[in-house]
Amino acid sequence: MHGAYRWMAAVTAVAVMVGCSGGGDTPDAQGRVTMQGTVHSIQASDGTQCWQFVSAKGKNYELQPAQVPSDLLVDGISATVVAKPRSSGGSFCKVGEIVDVVSVNPEPSKT
């Protein structure tokens, strides 16, 4: 019985570790991605301001200012974002995959 208990404990520990590391840049059943990262203001060659979200896993996403809460559009702000990648639509900025932001949780500032 002890062997079975240890095996179940090991399986549970692995499942918890996988569950905790998931959610970053991998879509859930509804196609939403939850990720932590940083917002960057980037200037296009014609002077247009573009907004990029770089996830902690290093993937670049383009934020559309008309669709994103204005409090997220701050250069250098860290946040946890739930977003849904767009399946179509072009981008002028071309700074990453375009996403529609579902919700934002700004990280507390570190002072």
Biopython code that builds the backbone (N, CA, C, O; Angstrom):
import numpy as np
from Bio.PDB.StructureBuilder import StructureBuilder

atoms = [
    (1, "MET", "N", (0.816, -1.196, 0.000)),
    (1, "MET", "CA", (0.000, 0.000, 0.000)),
    (1, "MET", "C", (0.860, 1.261, 0.000)),
    (1, "MET", "O", (0.499, 2.258, -0.625)),
    (2, "HIS", "N", (2.010, 1.221, 0.706)),
    (2, "HIS", "CA", (2.874, 2.395, 0.734)),
    (2, "HIS", "C", (3.378, 2.758, -0.654)),
    (2, "HIS", "O", (3.490, 3.940, -0.979)),
    (3, "GLY", "N", (3.685, 1.751, -1.484)),
    (3, "GLY", "CA", (4.178, 2.003, -2.837)),
    (3, "GLY", "C", (3.143, 2.737, -3.681)),
    (3, "GLY", "O", (3.473, 3.669, -4.413)),
    (4, "ALA", "N", (1.880, 2.305, -3.570)),
    (4, "ALA", "CA", (0.807, 2.960, -4.319)),
    (4, "ALA", "C", (0.610, 4.389, -3.838)),
    (4, "ALA", "O", (0.377, 5.292, -4.642)),
    (5, "TYR", "N", (0.703, 4.595, -2.521)),
    (5, "TYR", "CA", (0.550, 5.941, -1.957)),
    (5, "TYR", "C", (1.659, 6.867, -2.467)),
    (5, "TYR", "O", (1.405, 8.005, -2.864)),
    (6, "ARG", "N", (2.897, 6.353, -2.448)),
    (6, "ARG", "CA", (4.024, 7.169, -2.936)),
    (6, "ARG", "C", (3.864, 7.500, -4.416)),
    (6, "ARG", "O", (4.159, 8.614, -4.848)),
    (7, "TRP", "N", (3.398, 6.526, -5.184)),
    (7, "TRP", "CA", (3.208, 6.743, -6.617)),
    (7, "TRP", "C", (2.156, 7.830, -6.849)),
    (7, "TRP", "O", (2.351, 8.716, -7.682)),
    (8, "MET", "N", (1.029, 7.764, -6.106)),
    (8, "MET", "CA", (-0.012, 8.777, -6.253)),
    (8, "MET", "C", (0.482, 10.148, -5.808)),
    (8, "MET", "O", (0.141, 11.155, -6.428)),
    (9, "ALA", "N", (1.272, 10.200, -4.756)),
    (9, "ALA", "CA", (1.827, 11.479, -4.295)),
    (9, "ALA", "C", (2.745, 12.069, -5.356)),
    (9, "ALA", "O", (2.725, 13.276, -5.593)),
    (10, "ALA", "N", (3.552, 11.219, -6.000)),
    (10, "ALA", "CA", (4.462, 11.705, -7.047)),
    (10, "ALA", "C", (3.669, 12.214, -8.247)),
    (10, "ALA", "O", (3.997, 13.261, -8.805)),
    (11, "VAL", "N", (2.630, 11.485, -8.648)),
    (11, "VAL", "CA", (1.795, 11.908, -9.780)),
    (11, "VAL", "C", (1.099, 13.232, -9.458)),
    (11, "VAL", "O", (1.028, 14.122, -10.305)),
    (12, "THR", "N", (0.590, 13.357, -8.237)),
    (12, "THR", "CA", (-0.069, 14.593, -7.827)),
    (12, "THR", "C", (0.906, 15.760, -7.837)),
    (12, "THR", "O", (0.554, 16.850, -8.289)),
    (13, "ALA", "N", (2.114, 15.556, -7.353)),
    (13, "ALA", "CA", (3.127, 16.618, -7.340)),
    (13, "ALA", "C", (3.461, 17.075, -8.752)),
    (13, "ALA", "O", (3.583, 18.275, -9.000)),
    (14, "VAL", "N", (3.609, 16.135, -9.680)),
    (14, "VAL", "CA", (3.896, 16.496, -11.074)),
    (14, "VAL", "C", (2.721, 17.256, -11.667)),
    (14, "VAL", "O", (2.922, 18.241, -12.376)),
    (15, "ALA", "N", (1.494, 16.814, -11.389)),
    (15, "ALA", "CA", (0.311, 17.499, -11.922)),
    (15, "ALA", "C", (0.229, 18.920, -11.397)),
    (15, "ALA", "O", (-0.120, 19.834, -12.145)),
    (16, "VAL", "N", (0.542, 19.123, -10.129)),
    (16, "VAL", "CA", (0.516, 20.466, -9.556)),
    (16, "VAL", "C", (1.580, 21.333, -10.210)),
    (16, "VAL", "O", (1.317, 22.489, -10.544)),
    (17, "MET", "N", (2.790, 20.787, -10.397)),
    (17, "MET", "CA", (3.863, 21.574, -11.032)),
    (17, "MET", "C", (3.497, 21.943, -12.459)),
    (17, "MET", "O", (3.733, 23.075, -12.880)),
    (18, "VAL", "N", (2.931, 21.019, -13.207)),
    (18, "VAL", "CA", (2.525, 21.310, -14.580)),
    (18, "VAL", "C", (1.413, 22.342, -14.582)),
    (18, "VAL", "O", (1.429, 23.261, -15.401)),
    (19, "GLY", "N", (0.449, 22.211, -13.686)),
    (19, "GLY", "CA", (-0.649, 23.171, -13.598)),
    (19, "GLY", "C", (-0.158, 24.557, -13.258)),
    (19, "GLY", "O", (-0.667, 25.535, -13.807)),
    (20, "CYS", "N", (0.810, 24.677, -12.374)),
    (20, "CYS", "CA", (1.332, 25.989, -11.986)),
    (20, "CYS", "C", (2.149, 26.626, -13.087)),
    (20, "CYS", "O", (2.166, 27.850, -13.218)),
    (21, "SER", "N", (2.826, 25.813, -13.880)),
    (21, "SER", "CA", (3.648, 26.396, -14.929)),
    (21, "SER", "C", (2.840, 26.663, -16.188)),
    (21, "SER", "O", (3.312, 27.358, -17.088)),
    (22, "GLY", "N", (1.621, 26.116, -16.266)),
    (22, "GLY", "CA", (0.785, 26.329, -17.435)),
    (22, "GLY", "C", (0.195, 27.721, -17.421)),
    (22, "GLY", "O", (0.439, 28.498, -16.498)),
    (23, "GLY", "N", (-0.583, 28.038, -18.444)),
    (23, "GLY", "CA", (-1.248, 29.323, -18.487)),
    (23, "GLY", "C", (-0.424, 30.395, -19.133)),
    (23, "GLY", "O", (-0.935, 31.488, -19.377)),
    (24, "GLY", "N", (0.831, 30.135, -19.424)),
    (24, "GLY", "CA", (1.661, 31.148, -20.055)),
    (24, "GLY", "C", (1.780, 30.908, -21.537)),
    (24, "GLY", "O", (2.428, 29.946, -21.951)),
    (25, "ASP", "N", (1.187, 31.736, -22.336)),
    (25, "ASP", "CA", (1.278, 31.700, -23.790)),
    (25, "ASP", "C", (0.643, 30.458, -24.420)),
    (25, "ASP", "O", (0.847, 30.203, -25.606)),
    (26, "THR", "N", (-0.112, 29.693, -23.657)),
    (26, "THR", "CA", (-0.807, 28.524, -24.186)),
    (26, "THR", "C", (-2.298, 28.763, -24.032)),
    (26, "THR", "O", (-2.777, 28.958, -22.915)),
    (27, "PRO", "N", (-3.054, 28.753, -25.146)),
    (27, "PRO", "CA", (-4.490, 29.030, -25.066)),
    (27, "PRO", "C", (-5.240, 27.998, -24.231)),
    (27, "PRO", "O", (-4.910, 26.812, -24.244)),
    (28, "ASP", "N", (-6.266, 28.471, -23.496)),
    (28, "ASP", "CA", (-7.134, 27.572, -22.753)),
    (28, "ASP", "C", (-8.241, 27.086, -23.689)),
    (28, "ASP", "O", (-8.180, 27.322, -24.896)),
    (29, "ALA", "N", (-9.240, 26.418, -23.146)),
    (29, "ALA", "CA", (-10.326, 25.858, -23.960)),
    (29, "ALA", "C", (-11.109, 26.923, -24.724)),
    (29, "ALA", "O", (-11.673, 26.630, -25.778)),
    (30, "GLN", "N", (-11.153, 28.163, -24.208)),
    (30, "GLN", "CA", (-11.847, 29.260, -24.888)),
    (30, "GLN", "C", (-10.922, 30.041, -25.819)),
    (30, "GLN", "O", (-11.343, 31.037, -26.408)),
    (31, "GLY", "N", (-9.676, 29.610, -25.959)),
    (31, "GLY", "CA", (-8.738, 30.290, -26.832)),
    (31, "GLY", "C", (-8.043, 31.477, -26.185)),
    (31, "GLY", "O", (-7.343, 32.230, -26.862)),
    (32, "ARG", "N", (-8.230, 31.654, -24.870)),
    (32, "ARG", "CA", (-7.604, 32.774, -24.159)),
    (32, "ARG", "C", (-6.240, 32.367, -23.621)),
    (32, "ARG", "O", (-6.016, 31.216, -23.247)),
    (33, "VAL", "N", (-5.341, 33.335, -23.591)),
    (33, "VAL", "CA", (-3.991, 33.127, -23.088)),
    (33, "VAL", "C", (-3.802, 34.022, -21.869)),
    (33, "VAL", "O", (-4.071, 35.221, -21.935)),
    (34, "THR", "N", (-3.342, 33.451, -20.757)),
    (34, "THR", "CA", (-3.022, 34.237, -19.564)),
    (34, "THR", "C", (-1.515, 34.317, -19.468)),
    (34, "THR", "O", (-0.826, 33.298, -19.480)),
    (35, "MET", "N", (-1.003, 35.544, -19.371)),
    (35, "MET", "CA", (0.452, 35.700, -19.359)),
    (35, "MET", "C", (0.869, 36.913, -18.550)),
    (35, "MET", "O", (0.132, 37.892, -18.434)),
    (36, "GLN", "N", (2.044, 36.829, -18.007)),
    (36, "GLN", "CA", (2.665, 37.960, -17.332)),
    (36, "GLN", "C", (3.669, 38.549, -18.299)),
    (36, "GLN", "O", (4.237, 37.840, -19.129)),
    (37, "GLY", "N", (3.887, 39.857, -18.188)),
    (37, "GLY", "CA", (4.858, 40.473, -19.071)),
    (37, "GLY", "C", (4.918, 41.967, -18.894)),
    (37, "GLY", "O", (4.456, 42.518, -17.895)),
    (38, "THR", "N", (5.502, 42.615, -19.893)),
    (38, "THR", "CA", (5.761, 44.047, -19.840)),
    (38, "THR", "C", (5.286, 44.706, -21.127)),
    (38, "THR", "O", (5.429, 44.150, -22.216)),
    (39, "VAL", "N", (4.717, 45.901, -20.984)),
    (39, "VAL", "CA", (4.251, 46.687, -22.128)),
    (39, "VAL", "C", (5.386, 47.597, -22.588)),
    (39, "VAL", "O", (6.108, 48.172, -21.773)),
    (40, "HIS", "N", (5.530, 47.717, -23.905)),
    (40, "HIS", "CA", (6.554, 48.595, -24.478)),
    (40, "HIS", "C", (5.935, 49.493, -25.544)),
    (40, "HIS", "O", (5.131, 49.045, -26.362)),
    (41, "SER", "N", (6.318, 50.757, -25.523)),
    (41, "SER", "CA", (5.923, 51.699, -26.570)),
    (41, "SER", "C", (7.021, 51.670, -27.623)),
    (41, "SER", "O", (8.200, 51.857, -27.321)),
    (42, "ILE", "N", (6.613, 51.433, -28.860)),
    (42, "ILE", "CA", (7.574, 51.343, -29.964)),
    (42, "ILE", "C", (7.140, 52.311, -31.050)),
    (42, "ILE", "O", (5.954, 52.403, -31.367)),
    (43, "GLN", "N", (8.083, 53.024, -31.613)),
    (43, "GLN", "CA", (7.771, 53.979, -32.671)),
    (43, "GLN", "C", (8.048, 53.348, -34.025)),
    (43, "GLN", "O", (9.153, 52.872, -34.283)),
    (44, "ALA", "N", (7.030, 53.347, -34.894)),
    (44, "ALA", "CA", (7.185, 52.832, -36.254)),
    (44, "ALA", "C", (8.024, 53.808, -37.069)),
    (44, "ALA", "O", (8.260, 54.940, -36.648)),
    (45, "SER", "N", (8.466, 53.365, -38.226)),
    (45, "SER", "CA", (9.339, 54.191, -39.069)),
    (45, "SER", "C", (8.687, 55.503, -39.499)),
    (45, "SER", "O", (9.385, 56.479, -39.775)),
    (46, "ASP", "N", (7.343, 55.535, -39.557)),
    (46, "ASP", "CA", (6.660, 56.774, -39.956)),
    (46, "ASP", "C", (6.283, 57.638, -38.744)),
    (46, "ASP", "O", (5.623, 58.666, -38.895)),
    (47, "GLY", "N", (6.704, 57.217, -37.538)),
    (47, "GLY", "CA", (6.421, 57.986, -36.338)),
    (47, "GLY", "C", (5.190, 57.538, -35.566)),
    (47, "GLY", "O", (4.909, 58.066, -34.490)),
    (48, "THR", "N", (4.458, 56.576, -36.099)),
    (48, "THR", "CA", (3.276, 56.061, -35.427)),
    (48, "THR", "C", (3.681, 55.337, -34.146)),
    (48, "THR", "O", (4.658, 54.588, -34.135)),
    (49, "GLN", "N", (2.929, 55.563, -33.067)),
    (49, "GLN", "CA", (3.200, 54.872, -31.816)),
    (49, "GLN", "C", (2.531, 53.504, -31.844)),
    (49, "GLN", "O", (1.338, 53.393, -32.125)),
    (50, "CYS", "N", (3.303, 52.469, -31.553)),
    (50, "CYS", "CA", (2.796, 51.103, -31.503)),
    (50, "CYS", "C", (2.994, 50.572, -30.086)),
    (50, "CYS", "O", (3.894, 51.004, -29.366)),
    (51, "TRP", "N", (2.140, 49.630, -29.702)),
    (51, "TRP", "CA", (2.210, 49.067, -28.359)),
    (51, "TRP", "C", (2.445, 47.569, -28.444)),
    (51, "TRP", "O", (1.747, 46.852, -29.161)),
    (52, "GLN", "N", (3.432, 47.116, -27.706)),
    (52, "GLN", "CA", (3.817, 45.713, -27.708)),
    (52, "GLN", "C", (3.774, 45.176, -26.274)),
    (52, "GLN", "O", (4.181, 45.860, -25.335)),
    (53, "PHE", "N", (3.279, 43.951, -26.118)),
    (53, "PHE", "CA", (3.313, 43.258, -24.837)),
    (53, "PHE", "C", (4.277, 42.102, -25.012)),
    (53, "PHE", "O", (4.077, 41.252, -25.879)),
    (54, "VAL", "N", (5.331, 42.060, -24.191)),
    (54, "VAL", "CA", (6.304, 40.972, -24.247)),
    (54, "VAL", "C", (6.059, 40.087, -23.030)),
    (54, "VAL", "O", (6.223, 40.517, -21.888)),
    (55, "SER", "N", (5.665, 38.843, -23.292)),
    (55, "SER", "CA", (5.356, 37.931, -22.196)),
    (55, "SER", "C", (6.642, 37.489, -21.503)),
    (55, "SER", "O", (7.732, 37.582, -22.068)),
    (56, "ALA", "N", (6.497, 37.008, -20.276)),
    (56, "ALA", "CA", (7.644, 36.511, -19.512)),
    (56, "ALA", "C", (8.314, 35.336, -20.222)),
    (56, "ALA", "O", (9.480, 35.035, -19.966)),
    (57, "LYS", "N", (7.577, 34.674, -21.113)),
    (57, "LYS", "CA", (8.138, 33.565, -21.880)),
    (57, "LYS", "C", (8.804, 34.044, -23.165)),
    (57, "LYS", "O", (9.294, 33.237, -23.954)),
    (58, "GLY", "N", (8.820, 35.375, -23.375)),
    (58, "GLY", "CA", (9.548, 35.940, -24.507)),
    (58, "GLY", "C", (8.772, 36.089, -25.796)),
    (58, "GLY", "O", (9.367, 36.393, -26.830)),
    (59, "LYS", "N", (7.470, 35.887, -25.777)),
    (59, "LYS", "CA", (6.673, 36.026, -26.997)),
    (59, "LYS", "C", (6.149, 37.456, -27.099)),
    (59, "LYS", "O", (5.749, 38.045, -26.095)),
    (60, "ASN", "N", (6.150, 38.014, -28.309)),
    (60, "ASN", "CA", (5.701, 39.382, -28.559)),
    (60, "ASN", "C", (4.262, 39.403, -29.063)),
    (60, "ASN", "O", (3.870, 38.621, -29.929)),
    (61, "TYR", "N", (3.491, 40.324, -28.492)),
    (61, "TYR", "CA", (2.104, 40.518, -28.893)),
    (61, "TYR", "C", (1.889, 41.991, -29.196)),
    (61, "TYR", "O", (2.493, 42.854, -28.558)),
    (62, "GLU", "N", (1.042, 42.278, -30.154)),
    (62, "GLU", "CA", (0.702, 43.661, -30.477)),
    (62, "GLU", "C", (-0.616, 44.025, -29.813)),
    (62, "GLU", "O", (-1.605, 43.299, -29.918)),
    (63, "LEU", "N", (-0.611, 45.162, -29.127)),
    (63, "LEU", "CA", (-1.820, 45.678, -28.488)),
    (63, "LEU", "C", (-2.413, 46.768, -29.368)),
    (63, "LEU", "O", (-1.696, 47.658, -29.827)),
    (64, "GLN", "N", (-3.700, 46.704, -29.601)),
    (64, "GLN", "CA", (-4.405, 47.705, -30.393)),
    (64, "GLN", "C", (-4.973, 48.746, -29.431)),
    (64, "GLN", "O", (-5.862, 48.415, -28.647)),
    (65, "PRO", "N", (-4.493, 49.999, -29.459)),
    (65, "PRO", "CA", (-4.905, 51.012, -28.481)),
    (65, "PRO", "C", (-6.412, 51.211, -28.348)),
    (65, "PRO", "O", (-6.893, 51.487, -27.248)),
    (66, "ALA", "N", (-7.162, 51.081, -29.422)),
    (66, "ALA", "CA", (-8.607, 51.283, -29.360)),
    (66, "ALA", "C", (-9.305, 50.161, -28.593)),
    (66, "ALA", "O", (-10.444, 50.331, -28.157)),
    (67, "GLN", "N", (-8.648, 49.034, -28.425)),
    (67, "GLN", "CA", (-9.254, 47.862, -27.811)),
    (67, "GLN", "C", (-8.708, 47.588, -26.410)),
    (67, "GLN", "O", (-9.287, 46.790, -25.674)),
    (68, "VAL", "N", (-7.610, 48.233, -26.031)),
    (68, "VAL", "CA", (-6.923, 47.948, -24.766)),
    (68, "VAL", "C", (-7.278, 49.011, -23.729)),
    (68, "VAL", "O", (-7.373, 50.191, -24.068)),
    (69, "PRO", "N", (-7.478, 48.610, -22.459)),
    (69, "PRO", "CA", (-7.706, 49.624, -21.420)),
    (69, "PRO", "C", (-6.542, 50.626, -21.386)),
    (69, "PRO", "O", (-5.377, 50.234, -21.443)),
    (70, "SER", "N", (-6.871, 51.917, -21.292)),
    (70, "SER", "CA", (-5.828, 52.956, -21.368)),
    (70, "SER", "C", (-4.801, 52.846, -20.256)),
    (70, "SER", "O", (-3.657, 53.261, -20.440)),
    (71, "ASP", "N", (-5.179, 52.292, -19.090)),
    (71, "ASP", "CA", (-4.200, 52.182, -18.004)),
    (71, "ASP", "C", (-3.141, 51.119, -18.276)),
    (71, "ASP", "O", (-2.157, 51.033, -17.542)),
    (72, "LEU", "N", (-3.325, 50.306, -19.318)),
    (72, "LEU", "CA", (-2.300, 49.335, -19.708)),
    (72, "LEU", "C", (-1.271, 49.959, -20.650)),
    (72, "LEU", "O", (-0.149, 49.465, -20.764)),
    (73, "LEU", "N", (-1.653, 51.047, -21.326)),
    (73, "LEU", "CA", (-0.755, 51.657, -22.315)),
    (73, "LEU", "C", (0.225, 52.612, -21.640)),
    (73, "LEU", "O", (0.152, 53.830, -21.807)),
    (74, "VAL", "N", (1.140, 52.030, -20.878)),
    (74, "VAL", "CA", (2.193, 52.771, -20.194)),
    (74, "VAL", "C", (3.492, 52.023, -20.455)),
    (74, "VAL", "O", (3.618, 50.851, -20.102)),
    (75, "ASP", "N", (4.448, 52.690, -21.067)),
    (75, "ASP", "CA", (5.722, 52.048, -21.389)),
    (75, "ASP", "C", (6.393, 51.534, -20.119)),
    (75, "ASP", "O", (6.601, 52.289, -19.170)),
    (76, "GLY", "N", (6.726, 50.255, -20.110)),
    (76, "GLY", "CA", (7.441, 49.653, -19.001)),
    (76, "GLY", "C", (6.571, 49.055, -17.910)),
    (76, "GLY", "O", (7.093, 48.457, -16.970)),
    (77, "ILE", "N", (5.232, 49.205, -18.015)),
    (77, "ILE", "CA", (4.358, 48.657, -16.978)),
    (77, "ILE", "C", (4.344, 47.125, -17.071)),
    (77, "ILE", "O", (4.317, 46.555, -18.162)),
    (78, "SER", "N", (4.363, 46.483, -15.916)),
    (78, "SER", "CA", (4.240, 45.028, -15.857)),
    (78, "SER", "C", (2.800, 44.696, -15.518)),
    (78, "SER", "O", (2.153, 45.402, -14.745)),
    (79, "ALA", "N", (2.305, 43.614, -16.103)),
    (79, "ALA", "CA", (0.912, 43.238, -15.868)),
    (79, "ALA", "C", (0.715, 41.761, -16.161)),
    (79, "ALA", "O", (1.524, 41.121, -16.831)),
    (80, "THR", "N", (-0.383, 41.246, -15.638)),
    (80, "THR", "CA", (-0.871, 39.934, -16.039)),
    (80, "THR", "C", (-2.057, 40.208, -16.951)),
    (80, "THR", "O", (-2.987, 40.922, -16.577)),
    (81, "VAL", "N", (-2.019, 39.644, -18.132)),
    (81, "VAL", "CA", (-3.026, 39.915, -19.158)),
    (81, "VAL", "C", (-3.683, 38.610, -19.578)),
    (81, "VAL", "O", (-3.015, 37.593, -19.768)),
    (82, "VAL", "N", (-4.991, 38.655, -19.719)),
    (82, "VAL", "CA", (-5.735, 37.562, -20.346)),
    (82, "VAL", "C", (-6.141, 38.104, -21.706)),
    (82, "VAL", "O", (-6.821, 39.127, -21.793)),
    (83, "ALA", "N", (-5.730, 37.429, -22.758)),
    (83, "ALA", "CA", (-5.989, 37.918, -24.114)),
    (83, "ALA", "C", (-6.371, 36.759, -25.024)),
    (83, "ALA", "O", (-6.106, 35.591, -24.743)),
    (84, "LYS", "N", (-6.998, 37.134, -26.117)),
    (84, "LYS", "CA", (-7.388, 36.141, -27.117)),
    (84, "LYS", "C", (-6.728, 36.534, -28.438)),
    (84, "LYS", "O", (-7.015, 37.602, -28.980)),
    (85, "PRO", "N", (-5.846, 35.681, -28.958)),
    (85, "PRO", "CA", (-5.207, 35.993, -30.240)),
    (85, "PRO", "C", (-6.243, 36.143, -31.347)),
    (85, "PRO", "O", (-7.220, 35.395, -31.406)),
    (86, "ARG", "N", (-6.018, 37.114, -32.219)),
    (86, "ARG", "CA", (-6.916, 37.311, -33.362)),
    (86, "ARG", "C", (-6.586, 36.303, -34.441)),
    (86, "ARG", "O", (-5.422, 35.991, -34.695)),
    (87, "SER", "N", (-7.629, 35.802, -35.068)),
    (87, "SER", "CA", (-7.413, 34.824, -36.138)),
    (87, "SER", "C", (-7.205, 35.500, -37.481)),
    (87, "SER", "O", (-6.712, 34.883, -38.426)),
    (88, "SER", "N", (-7.581, 36.774, -37.565)),
    (88, "SER", "CA", (-7.400, 37.489, -38.831)),
    (88, "SER", "C", (-7.129, 38.962, -38.550)),
    (88, "SER", "O", (-7.220, 39.426, -37.414)),
    (89, "GLY", "N", (-6.803, 39.660, -39.585)),
    (89, "GLY", "CA", (-6.561, 41.092, -39.445)),
    (89, "GLY", "C", (-5.088, 41.406, -39.577)),
    (89, "GLY", "O", (-4.233, 40.720, -39.015)),
    (90, "GLY", "N", (-4.810, 42.444, -40.322)),
    (90, "GLY", "CA", (-3.431, 42.839, -40.538)),
    (90, "GLY", "C", (-2.967, 43.835, -39.498)),
    (90, "GLY", "O", (-3.752, 44.366, -38.711)),
    (91, "SER", "N", (-1.695, 44.065, -39.518)),
    (91, "SER", "CA", (-1.097, 44.988, -38.572)),
    (91, "SER", "C", (-0.157, 45.923, -39.294)),
    (91, "SER", "O", (0.656, 45.496, -40.113)),
    (92, "PHE", "N", (-0.272, 47.199, -38.986)),
    (92, "PHE", "CA", (0.671, 48.163, -39.526)),
    (92, "PHE", "C", (1.993, 48.079, -38.777)),
    (92, "PHE", "O", (3.067, 48.150, -39.373)),
    (93, "CYS", "N", (1.896, 47.928, -37.469)),
    (93, "CYS", "CA", (3.097, 47.952, -36.625)),
    (93, "CYS", "C", (3.953, 46.699, -36.760)),
    (93, "CYS", "O", (5.181, 46.785, -36.748)),
    (94, "LYS", "N", (3.324, 45.550, -36.886)),
    (94, "LYS", "CA", (4.027, 44.278, -37.026)),
    (94, "LYS", "C", (5.067, 44.060, -35.921)),
    (94, "LYS", "O", (6.227, 43.749, -36.191)),
    (95, "VAL", "N", (4.616, 44.233, -34.657)),
    (95, "VAL", "CA", (5.517, 44.036, -33.520)),
    (95, "VAL", "C", (5.187, 42.762, -32.744)),
    (95, "VAL", "O", (5.758, 42.513, -31.683)),
    (96, "GLY", "N", (4.270, 41.961, -33.272)),
    (96, "GLY", "CA", (3.901, 40.706, -32.635)),
    (96, "GLY", "C", (2.515, 40.292, -33.052)),
    (96, "GLY", "O", (1.839, 40.992, -33.804)),
    (97, "GLU", "N", (2.098, 39.143, -32.554)),
    (97, "GLU", "CA", (0.756, 38.631, -32.834)),
    (97, "GLU", "C", (-0.277, 39.570, -32.201)),
    (97, "GLU", "O", (-0.150, 39.938, -31.034)),
    (98, "ILE", "N", (-1.294, 39.955, -32.970)),
    (98, "ILE", "CA", (-2.325, 40.852, -32.458)),
    (98, "ILE", "C", (-3.244, 40.069, -31.529)),
    (98, "ILE", "O", (-3.691, 38.969, -31.855)),
    (99, "VAL", "N", (-3.520, 40.663, -30.353)),
    (99, "VAL", "CA", (-4.406, 40.035, -29.392)),
    (99, "VAL", "C", (-5.489, 41.016, -28.958)),
    (99, "VAL", "O", (-5.287, 42.230, -28.955)),
    (100, "ASP", "N", (-6.641, 40.463, -28.594)),
    (100, "ASP", "CA", (-7.715, 41.234, -27.980)),
    (100, "ASP", "C", (-7.624, 40.992, -26.481)),
    (100, "ASP", "O", (-7.733, 39.849, -26.035)),
    (101, "VAL", "N", (-7.428, 42.035, -25.705)),
    (101, "VAL", "CA", (-7.284, 41.909, -24.260)),
    (101, "VAL", "C", (-8.657, 41.692, -23.630)),
    (101, "VAL", "O", (-9.588, 42.465, -23.857)),
    (102, "VAL", "N", (-8.765, 40.629, -22.834)),
    (102, "VAL", "CA", (-10.001, 40.296, -22.141)),
    (102, "VAL", "C", (-9.997, 40.934, -20.754)),
    (102, "VAL", "O", (-10.999, 41.510, -20.330)),
    (103, "SER", "N", (-8.870, 40.831, -20.049)),
    (103, "SER", "CA", (-8.742, 41.458, -18.735)),
    (103, "SER", "C", (-7.284, 41.751, -18.426)),
    (103, "SER", "O", (-6.379, 41.153, -19.008)),
    (104, "VAL", "N", (-7.069, 42.681, -17.500)),
    (104, "VAL", "CA", (-5.725, 43.125, -17.120)),
    (104, "VAL", "C", (-5.640, 43.196, -15.613)),
    (104, "VAL", "O", (-6.565, 43.661, -14.949)),
    (105, "ASN", "N", (-4.528, 42.733, -15.079)),
    (105, "ASN", "CA", (-4.254, 42.882, -13.662)),
    (105, "ASN", "C", (-2.853, 43.482, -13.535)),
    (105, "ASN", "O", (-1.865, 42.748, -13.562)),
    (106, "PRO", "N", (-2.757, 44.817, -13.397)),
    (106, "PRO", "CA", (-1.424, 45.421, -13.283)),
    (106, "PRO", "C", (-0.701, 44.888, -12.054)),
    (106, "PRO", "O", (-1.306, 44.659, -11.006)),
    (107, "GLU", "N", (0.597, 44.697, -12.205)),
    (107, "GLU", "CA", (1.437, 44.246, -11.104)),
    (107, "GLU", "C", (1.652, 45.421, -10.158)),
    (107, "GLU", "O", (1.751, 46.561, -10.612)),
    (108, "PRO", "N", (1.724, 45.171, -8.871)),
    (108, "PRO", "CA", (2.018, 46.286, -7.952)),
    (108, "PRO", "C", (3.415, 46.823, -8.217)),
    (108, "PRO", "O", (4.338, 46.062, -8.505)),
    (109, "SER", "N", (3.564, 48.138, -8.117)),
    (109, "SER", "CA", (4.876, 48.729, -8.370)),
    (109, "SER", "C", (5.835, 48.340, -7.259)),
    (109, "SER", "O", (5.451, 48.231, -6.094)),
    (110, "LYS", "N", (7.090, 48.132, -7.637)),
    (110, "LYS", "CA", (8.112, 47.744, -6.679)),
    (110, "LYS", "C", (8.904, 48.964, -6.282)),
    (110, "LYS", "O", (9.618, 49.536, -7.106)),
    (111, "THR", "N", (8.789, 49.375, -5.026)),
    (111, "THR", "CA", (9.502, 50.560, -4.571)),
    (111, "THR", "C", (10.479, 50.206, -3.494)),
    (111, "THR", "O", (11.178, 51.081, -2.982)),
]
sb = StructureBuilder()
sb.init_structure("model")
sb.init_model(0)
sb.init_chain("A")
sb.init_seg("    ")
for serial, (resi, resn, name, xyz) in enumerate(atoms, 1):
    if name == "N":
        sb.init_residue(resn, " ", resi, " ")
    sb.init_atom(name, np.array(xyz, "f"), 0.0, 1.0, " ", f" {name:<3s}", serial, name[0])
structure = sb.get_structure()
